Amino acid sequence: MPEQQQISKDAKMAMISQFLGFMLDAYDMALVLIMAPILIKVFISPKGSAAWQYIVIVFTYSITMASRPIGSAIFGRYADKIGRQFLLVFTIGGVGLMSLLGGFLPTYAQIGVWSYVVFCTLRLFMGIFFGGEYAVGHTFAIEYAPQKKRGMIGGFIQSGFPLGYVFGSLVFALVSYLTTKETMVAYGWRIVFMSGVIPVFLALYIRKNLHESPEFVKTKALGKIEKSPFLSLFKPPQLFDFLQVFFFMTGLFLTDYSVYGFLPNILTLKGRGFDTTTYSLIYGLALFMAFLGYNFYGWLSDKTGRKILTQWYCGFLVLFGIPVFYVLYHAAIAHNLGMAILGCVMAAMLKLAWGVVPAYLCERFPTRRRAAGVGFGYSSGALLGAWFSVYVWWAHKIPFISAIEKQDMWLSPAVILTIGAAMTFISLLYSPETKNLQLDEVGEKERAFEAAQAETERVALAKAS
């Protein structure tokens, strides 16, 4: 019987719930990057070069990213064992608590270097909750989606991320406009961090009224709940699918955070580029364009297929990554607002492949280990990809690149972006097309493998007897 292709009320609520959760994820992450010039003065010793201080603050962003796999492993495992709905409430509650605590952190002026240690610890726990948020929430929403609209719905919930950056940029621009630089360093940053609590209440209200995922209910009724869904990811043949997803996501993280992590630095050029308020608004415009682009890319993947569309897109990144960063850098040098807006819209075009990720990852793992697979598969890309600031620093030290960009890092992040795009393209060579699969069909190769193993064991036992 053909699957119902209408989006039900429960599906819409699941979409909105995860859109809000992922928007909050990005909102929090954006604040670290957008407020980096402020946070340097709050948590970092004034000793050391300006470039080094910036890298040290961006490193806390990497800590949040790198700790996500922990949360994905923990919460994804339990979501596959006890269900999705309860953990949706738990993870968003943890995010809200961390946001609130962010407004009460001690500063370098108060406790010295320990302020940075405390800040890093908070970022680590925030990453754990966000890792669980992705594992449970994205799986939940896609399991409610009709087969022919999974890409579109996935693009919508993923688009919460750039919109979260937009709101982060706007809130920071508003607070910085209403206060002085001295006030921002004194306590303005606390207000901005604590503002992340607001959308948590709406997300909590929605999630408490959601029903359990229909795919999980079906799997539980059939008695197919696994004892160790997370560990099953590392057993053949699922292991090979996981490794393909790992390289796919690593490449995407390298491309994505080369844009997210270094646009503020390029636009401001340590005070020689655009002022704080102007660059925040430019950055917000670029990310609003990415919000629109994610939705379009997800919808388009339902028409063309996830694999071929993203491979062509990786080719686009290789061709245009460095030129886009070149435009941004020269716009900042010349204080050319029109060129900066053009460059940021072009930068938004370097991020669209993320619109396919929720649907694609859910189509790579069977229901009985989908939350663990989606969450850890997504977050595992951060195990290598999250340290993009270190890779950019390495690229910056290459004599050829250093001679071109000198003290301003604009070419080095573009090089890392290009490497990431190549990784994603290569990983897709080992992936099937997934858009036409029913979710309960995912894992057929694995079931055939297990059946063949069982038959081999049966024959061996028959011969032995």
C-alpha positions as CSV (number, residue, x, y, z in Angstrom):
1,M,0.0,0.0,0.0
2,P,1.5,3.4,-1.0
3,E,2.6,5.5,1.9
4,Q,0.4,8.5,2.9
5,Q,2.2,11.6,1.5
6,Q,0.3,14.2,3.5
7,I,2.1,15.9,6.4
8,S,0.1,15.1,9.5
9,K,-0.5,17.4,12.5
10,D,2.0,15.3,14.6
11,A,4.6,15.5,11.8
12,K,4.2,19.3,11.7
13,M,4.6,19.6,15.4
14,A,7.7,17.3,15.3
15,M,9.1,19.5,12.5
16,I,8.5,22.7,14.5
17,S,9.9,21.2,17.7
18,Q,13.2,20.1,16.1
19,F,13.4,23.4,14.1
20,L,13.4,25.3,17.4
21,G,15.8,22.9,19.0
22,F,18.3,23.2,16.2
23,M,17.8,26.9,15.9
24,L,18.8,27.1,19.6
25,D,21.8,25.0,18.9
26,A,23.0,27.4,16.3
27,Y,22.1,30.5,18.4
28,D,24.3,29.3,21.2
29,M,27.2,28.4,18.8
30,A,26.9,31.7,16.9
31,L,27.3,33.7,20.1
32,V,30.7,32.2,20.7
33,L,32.0,33.2,17.3
34,I,30.1,36.5,17.0
35,M,31.2,37.7,20.4
36,A,34.7,36.3,20.0
37,P,36.3,39.9,20.2
38,I,34.4,40.5,23.4
39,L,35.0,37.0,24.9
40,I,38.8,37.4,24.3
41,K,38.7,40.3,26.8
42,V,36.5,38.4,29.2
43,F,38.3,35.0,29.4
44,I,41.7,35.3,27.8
45,S,45.0,36.7,29.1
46,P,46.0,39.9,27.3
47,K,49.4,38.4,26.6
48,G,50.0,36.8,23.2
49,S,49.2,37.9,19.6
50,A,45.8,38.9,18.5
51,A,45.7,35.9,16.1
52,W,46.5,33.5,18.9
53,Q,43.9,35.0,21.2
54,Y,41.2,34.5,18.5
55,I,42.3,30.9,17.9
56,V,42.0,30.2,21.7
57,I,38.5,31.5,21.8
58,V,37.4,29.6,18.6
59,F,38.9,26.5,20.3
60,T,36.0,26.6,22.8
61,Y,33.7,26.4,19.8
62,S,35.6,23.3,18.8
63,I,35.2,21.8,22.3
64,T,31.5,22.1,22.0
65,M,31.6,20.4,18.6
66,A,34.0,17.7,19.6
67,S,31.9,16.7,22.7
68,R,28.7,16.2,20.6
69,P,29.6,12.6,19.8
70,I,29.5,11.8,23.6
71,G,25.9,13.1,23.8
72,S,24.9,11.4,20.6
73,A,26.3,8.1,21.8
74,I,24.6,8.4,25.2
75,F,21.2,9.8,24.3
76,G,21.0,8.1,20.9
77,R,21.5,4.7,22.6
78,Y,18.6,5.3,25.0
79,A,16.4,6.8,22.3
80,D,16.7,3.5,20.4
81,K,16.0,1.5,23.6
82,I,13.2,3.4,25.4
83,G,11.9,5.8,22.8
84,R,12.4,9.3,21.4
85,Q,9.8,11.6,23.0
86,F,11.0,11.6,26.7
87,L,14.6,12.3,25.7
88,L,13.5,15.2,23.5
89,V,12.3,17.0,26.7
90,F,15.4,16.0,28.6
91,T,18.0,17.3,26.1
92,I,16.3,20.6,25.5
93,G,16.0,21.1,29.2
94,G,19.8,20.5,29.6
95,V,20.5,23.1,26.8
96,G,18.4,25.6,28.7
97,L,20.2,25.1,31.9
98,M,23.6,25.5,30.3
99,S,22.4,28.7,28.6
100,L,21.4,30.1,31.9
101,L,24.7,29.2,33.6
102,G,26.5,30.9,30.8
103,G,25.4,34.3,32.2
104,F,27.0,33.6,35.5
105,L,30.5,32.6,34.5
106,P,33.5,34.2,36.3
107,T,35.9,36.3,34.2
108,Y,39.7,36.4,33.8
109,A,39.8,39.5,35.9
110,Q,38.1,37.6,38.8
111,I,39.9,34.2,38.8
112,G,42.5,34.4,36.1
113,V,43.1,31.4,33.8
114,W,40.5,29.3,35.6
115,S,37.8,31.4,34.0
116,Y,38.8,30.0,30.6
117,V,38.8,26.4,32.1
118,V,35.3,27.0,33.5
119,F,34.1,28.4,30.2
120,C,35.6,25.3,28.3
121,T,33.8,23.0,30.8
122,L,30.5,24.7,30.2
123,R,31.0,24.4,26.4
124,L,31.8,20.7,26.8
125,F,28.5,20.0,28.6
126,M,26.6,22.1,26.1
127,G,28.1,20.0,23.3
128,I,26.9,16.8,25.1
129,F,23.3,18.0,25.3
130,F,23.4,19.3,21.7
131,G,24.8,15.9,20.5
132,G,21.8,14.3,22.2
133,E,19.5,16.9,20.7
134,Y,20.5,16.0,17.2
135,A,20.4,12.3,17.7
136,V,16.9,12.2,19.1
137,G,15.3,15.2,17.5
138,H,16.3,14.8,13.9
139,T,15.5,11.1,14.0
140,F,12.1,11.8,15.5
141,A,11.1,14.4,12.9
142,I,12.2,12.4,9.9
143,E,10.5,9.3,11.2
144,Y,7.2,11.3,11.0
145,A,7.9,12.5,7.5
146,P,6.3,11.0,4.3
147,Q,8.8,9.3,2.1
148,K,8.5,11.7,-0.8
149,K,8.9,14.7,1.5
150,R,11.7,13.6,3.7
151,G,14.3,15.8,2.0
152,M,12.0,18.9,2.2
153,I,11.2,18.3,5.9
154,G,14.9,17.6,6.6
155,G,15.8,20.8,4.8
156,F,13.3,22.7,6.9
157,I,14.5,21.4,10.3
158,Q,18.2,21.8,9.3
159,S,17.4,25.4,8.2
160,G,16.9,26.2,11.9
161,F,20.6,26.3,12.2
162,P,21.4,29.3,9.9
163,L,18.3,31.0,11.3
164,G,19.7,30.6,14.8
165,Y,22.9,32.3,13.6
166,V,20.7,35.1,12.2
167,F,19.0,35.6,15.5
168,G,22.4,35.4,17.3
169,S,23.7,38.1,15.0
170,L,20.7,40.3,15.4
171,V,20.6,40.0,19.2
172,F,24.3,40.8,19.5
173,A,23.9,43.7,17.1
174,L,21.0,45.1,19.2
175,V,22.8,44.7,22.5
176,S,26.1,46.2,21.2
177,Y,24.2,49.1,19.6
178,L,22.4,49.9,22.9
179,T,25.5,49.6,25.0
180,T,29.2,50.6,24.8
181,K,32.1,48.3,24.2
182,E,33.1,48.7,27.8
183,T,29.6,47.6,28.9
184,M,29.6,44.6,26.6
185,V,32.9,43.5,28.2
186,A,31.6,44.2,31.7
187,Y,28.2,42.4,31.6
188,G,26.6,42.7,28.1
189,W,27.9,39.3,27.1
190,R,26.1,37.8,30.0
191,I,22.7,39.2,28.8
192,V,23.4,37.8,25.3
193,F,24.2,34.3,26.6
194,M,21.2,34.1,28.9
195,S,18.8,35.2,26.1
196,G,19.2,31.6,24.8
197,V,16.8,30.4,27.5
198,I,13.8,32.1,25.9
199,P,13.1,29.6,23.1
200,V,13.6,26.6,25.4
201,F,10.2,27.2,27.0
202,L,8.3,27.0,23.7
203,A,10.2,23.9,22.7
204,L,9.5,22.2,26.0
205,Y,5.8,23.0,25.7
206,I,5.6,21.4,22.2
207,R,7.7,18.4,23.1
208,K,5.7,17.5,26.2
209,N,2.6,17.1,24.0
210,L,4.2,15.0,21.2
211,H,3.4,11.4,20.6
212,E,6.1,8.7,20.3
213,S,7.7,8.2,16.8
214,P,5.5,5.8,14.7
215,E,8.7,4.0,13.4
216,F,9.9,3.3,16.9
217,V,6.4,2.1,18.0
218,K,6.4,-0.3,15.0
219,T,9.9,-1.6,15.8
220,K,9.0,-2.1,19.4
221,A,5.8,-3.9,18.6
222,L,7.8,-6.3,16.4
223,G,10.2,-7.0,19.2
224,K,13.2,-5.7,17.3
225,I,14.6,-3.4,20.0
226,E,18.4,-4.0,20.2
227,K,20.3,-4.6,23.4
228,S,23.2,-2.5,22.3
229,P,22.2,-0.2,19.3
230,F,25.3,2.0,19.6
231,L,27.8,-0.9,19.6
232,S,26.0,-2.4,16.6
233,L,27.2,0.5,14.5
234,F,30.7,-1.0,14.6
235,K,29.8,-4.5,13.4
236,P,29.9,-5.4,9.7
237,P,28.1,-4.6,7.5
238,Q,26.7,-1.6,9.4
239,L,30.3,-0.6,10.1
240,F,31.0,0.2,6.5
241,D,27.9,2.4,6.2
242,F,29.0,4.2,9.4
243,L,32.5,4.8,8.1
244,Q,31.1,6.3,4.9
245,V,28.8,8.6,6.9
246,F,31.8,9.5,9.1
247,F,33.9,10.7,6.1
248,F,30.8,12.4,4.6
249,M,30.2,14.4,7.8
250,T,33.9,15.2,8.4
251,G,34.1,16.8,5.0
252,L,30.9,18.8,5.6
253,F,32.1,20.0,9.0
254,L,35.4,21.2,7.5
255,T,33.6,23.2,4.8
256,D,30.9,24.5,7.0
257,Y,33.0,25.8,9.9
258,S,35.6,27.2,7.7
259,V,32.8,29.6,6.7
260,Y,31.1,30.0,10.1
261,G,34.3,30.2,12.1
262,F,36.2,32.7,10.0
263,L,33.7,35.0,8.4
264,P,33.6,37.3,11.5
265,N,37.4,37.4,11.6
266,I,37.7,38.2,7.9
267,L,35.0,40.9,8.0
268,T,36.4,42.7,11.1
269,L,40.2,42.1,10.4
270,K,41.0,42.9,14.1
271,G,39.5,46.3,13.9
272,R,40.7,47.2,10.4
273,G,37.5,46.0,8.7
274,F,33.8,46.6,9.5
275,D,32.7,47.6,12.9
276,T,31.0,45.1,15.2
277,T,27.4,46.1,14.5
278,T,27.9,46.3,10.7
279,Y,29.6,42.9,10.4
280,S,26.9,41.3,12.6
281,L,24.2,42.5,10.2
282,I,26.1,41.4,7.1
283,Y,26.8,38.0,8.7
284,G,23.1,37.7,9.6
285,L,22.0,38.4,6.0
286,A,24.3,35.7,4.7
287,L,22.9,33.2,7.1
288,F,19.3,34.2,6.2
289,M,20.2,33.3,2.6
290,A,21.5,30.0,3.9
291,F,18.2,29.4,5.7
292,L,16.4,29.8,2.4
293,G,19.0,27.7,0.6
294,Y,18.7,24.7,3.0
295,N,15.0,24.5,2.4
296,F,15.5,24.6,-1.4
297,Y,18.3,22.1,-1.3
298,G,16.3,19.6,0.8
299,W,13.3,20.0,-1.5
300,L,15.5,19.6,-4.6
301,S,17.0,16.4,-3.2
302,D,13.5,14.8,-3.2
303,K,13.5,15.4,-7.0
304,T,17.0,14.6,-8.1
305,G,18.3,12.3,-5.3
306,R,20.6,13.0,-2.4
307,K,23.8,11.5,-3.8
308,I,24.2,13.0,-7.3
309,L,23.0,16.4,-6.2
310,T,25.6,16.6,-3.4
311,Q,28.4,15.3,-5.6
312,W,27.8,18.1,-8.1
313,Y,27.6,20.6,-5.3
314,C,31.0,19.5,-3.9
315,G,32.4,20.3,-7.3
316,F,30.9,23.8,-7.0
317,L,32.6,24.3,-3.6
318,V,36.0,23.3,-5.0
319,L,35.7,25.8,-7.8
320,F,34.3,28.8,-5.9
321,G,35.5,28.4,-2.3
322,I,38.7,30.4,-2.6
323,P,37.2,33.1,-4.9
324,V,34.4,33.8,-2.3
325,F,36.9,34.2,0.5
326,Y,38.9,36.5,-1.7
327,V,35.9,38.8,-2.3
328,L,35.1,38.9,1.4
329,Y,38.6,39.8,2.4
330,H,38.9,42.7,-0.1
331,A,35.5,43.9,0.8
332,A,36.6,44.3,4.4
333,I,39.9,45.9,3.4
334,A,38.1,48.5,1.3
335,H,35.1,48.9,3.6
336,N,33.0,48.2,0.6
337,L,29.5,47.3,2.0
338,G,28.1,46.2,-1.4
339,M,30.9,43.9,-2.1
340,A,30.7,42.5,1.5
341,I,27.0,41.7,1.1
342,L,27.7,40.0,-2.3
343,G,30.5,38.0,-0.8
344,C,28.4,36.9,2.2
345,V,25.5,35.8,-0.1
346,M,28.1,33.8,-2.0
347,A,29.4,32.4,1.2
348,A,25.9,31.3,2.1
349,M,25.9,29.3,-1.2
350,L,28.9,27.3,0.2
351,K,26.7,25.8,2.9
352,L,23.6,24.4,1.2
353,A,24.5,20.7,1.2
354,W,23.5,20.6,4.9
355,G,19.9,20.8,3.7
356,V,20.1,17.1,2.8
357,V,21.7,15.8,5.9
358,P,18.7,14.9,8.2
359,A,17.0,12.8,5.5
360,Y,20.2,11.3,4.2
361,L,21.4,10.1,7.6
362,C,18.1,8.7,8.6
363,E,18.1,6.7,5.3
364,R,21.5,5.2,6.2
365,F,20.5,3.5,9.5
366,P,17.7,1.0,10.4
367,T,15.1,2.1,13.0
368,R,16.5,-0.1,15.7
369,R,19.7,1.9,15.8
370,R,18.7,5.0,13.9
371,A,19.0,7.5,16.7
372,A,22.5,6.2,17.6
373,G,23.5,6.1,14.0
374,V,22.1,9.5,13.0
375,G,23.4,11.2,16.1
376,F,26.9,9.6,16.3
377,G,27.2,9.6,12.5
378,Y,26.5,13.3,12.4
379,S,28.6,14.2,15.5
380,S,31.5,11.9,14.6
381,G,32.3,14.3,11.8
382,A,33.2,16.7,14.5
383,L,35.9,14.3,15.9
384,L,38.1,15.6,13.1
385,G,36.1,18.4,11.6
386,A,35.7,20.4,14.8
387,W,39.4,21.2,15.1
388,F,39.1,23.3,11.9
389,S,40.8,26.3,13.8
390,V,43.9,24.1,14.3
391,Y,43.9,23.1,10.6
392,V,43.5,26.7,9.5
393,W,46.4,27.7,11.7
394,W,48.5,24.9,10.1
395,A,47.5,26.1,6.6
396,H,48.3,29.6,7.6
397,K,51.9,28.5,8.5
398,I,52.5,27.0,5.0
399,P,55.0,29.5,3.4
400,F,53.2,29.8,0.1
401,I,49.8,30.6,1.8
402,S,51.4,32.8,4.5
403,A,53.1,34.9,1.8
404,I,49.7,35.6,0.1
405,E,47.5,36.3,3.2
406,K,50.3,37.6,5.5
407,Q,48.7,38.3,9.0
408,D,45.1,38.0,7.7
409,M,43.7,34.5,7.6
410,W,41.4,34.4,4.6
411,L,43.1,32.0,2.1
412,S,43.9,29.3,4.8
413,P,40.2,28.7,5.7
414,A,39.3,28.5,2.0
415,V,41.9,25.8,1.5
416,I,40.5,23.8,4.4
417,L,37.0,24.2,2.9
418,T,38.2,22.8,-0.4
419,I,39.8,19.8,1.3
420,G,36.5,19.2,3.1
421,A,34.5,19.3,-0.1
422,A,36.8,16.8,-1.7
423,M,36.3,14.4,1.3
424,T,32.5,14.6,1.0
425,F,32.6,13.9,-2.7
426,I,34.8,10.9,-2.3
427,S,32.6,9.5,0.5
428,L,29.6,9.6,-1.7
429,L,31.2,7.3,-4.2
430,Y,30.6,4.5,-1.6
431,S,27.0,5.4,-0.9
432,P,23.8,4.2,-2.5
433,E,21.0,6.6,-3.6
434,T,18.6,6.7,-0.7
435,K,15.7,8.9,-1.6
436,N,13.3,6.2,-2.7
437,L,13.8,3.9,0.4
438,Q,11.0,3.4,2.9
439,L,12.5,3.8,6.4
440,D,11.6,0.2,7.4
441,E,13.5,-1.0,4.3
442,V,16.8,0.6,5.5
443,G,19.2,-2.2,6.5
444,E,18.1,-4.8,3.9
445,K,21.8,-5.4,3.1
446,E,22.5,-6.0,6.8
447,R,19.5,-8.4,7.1
448,A,20.7,-10.4,4.1
449,F,24.2,-10.5,5.7
450,E,22.8,-11.8,9.0
451,A,20.6,-14.3,7.2
452,A,23.6,-15.6,5.3
453,Q,25.6,-15.9,8.5
454,A,22.7,-17.8,10.2
455,E,22.5,-20.2,7.3
456,T,26.2,-20.8,7.4
457,E,26.0,-21.6,11.1
458,R,22.9,-23.9,10.5
459,V,24.8,-25.8,7.8
460,A,27.9,-26.1,10.0
461,L,25.8,-27.5,12.9
462,A,24.0,-29.9,10.6
463,K,27.3,-31.3,9.3
464,A,28.6,-31.5,12.9
465,S,25.6,-33.5,14.0
